[in-house]
């Protein structure tokens, strides 16, 4: 029994590290953004593509790798994700111009599929009594990686050559591949023999590229510009066409009938709002810390210092995640999701009261990230308790995609607020105190919307019927999450 516990503990550790490493790639270049035009001899507008391309590629690839994980084996696809993560890091480390850097960052974005694959694999290998806490930790690795990645990359960027960031991520990708190969067991594919839906993958990818380009670049291009409106229109048409195809094809990329089931649908919608609420703090708090003290509300911290003030939030998420698993076992994942969203809203209330000090902001970030740890850990349990085992990786991949969409929408909305509510100080136009307070209030309000949505998620009525739950004959019954939900 002890040997079995050690083995499964090693699997959880490796999968959590894989998810954290993939998530770190999102914030890896944030400290470099002001320097990138000079480093790459390009314009500031071109330099922003170093961030945007990672978002676009990960959005397109995550649902695809999830489906391939169900069909070909999740361990195999985890190893496949490590390959572009490694190659992309090496390409970025060797880059001296913007085109190869964008190419490398796109390759890194392909590695984001590790998170939903790892979560889905836990369902295959973990004993029931440890499943909830394991899912909570691996799911929260998205937030943990983002929270810890910023101060680490800021320290490296300030005290070492910027290329060290990418050589370090290459070493991490190689380490992840070796650990997955040696520690994570190979589990038979739950959807082996099914056909891959290539038209569905292309349609979803094209729609996501149009939507995310419009959301992420709309502020630069103008929200009423022909380009932005054209992309929104194209996204709507592509999604309608894609949805019609997915409903007609026998083995779709995403089972839309399953995602329309109220428990899955409401969980996915709550995920979007939770991610929005989480990312609002990531935009507002660092700027408050770094704004000049002369404004009367800025705290005058350096980039590195602001990252260090934010770092305890990532550690809090790591510590809270196992507690969320226990709450899920005791009361069910729905209760955990509601509790997490309420804690996030409480964190914003704390921030509004204590935003005048770095200690106050650190405390607020710890509360907010504690709520994110609870919420993020419960979402996969709700999803996997409602879909066939042959669709777990695809369903988690789709949910991860919606979380990314929530952060993108949050970045766009909060960015517009901070850009519009301004003041003038020292001849410069800066976001006003009212702007920051409005951003925090929006984050609080969105978290409360997530609470309301989570509250109406239906309870599980009965255990799933294996034959009913695996229409293709390759899956098995979906275990219902523990607790009363």
SULUR-V637190 format. One record per helix or strand of 2 or more residues. SS is the DSSP state (A for helix, B for strand). FROM is the first residue (numbers start at 0). LEN is the number of residues. If there is no record, write none. Layout:
ss: <SS	SS>
from: <FROM	FROM>
len: <LEN	LEN>
//
This chain:
ss: <A	A	A	A	A	A	A	A	A	A	A	A	A	A	A	A	A	B	B	A	A>
from: <1	29	43	48	73	97	127	162	197	225	255	261	292	302	332	357	388	421	427	432	465>
len: <26	11	4	24	21	28	32	21	24	23	4	29	3	29	22	27	32	4	4	23	4>
//
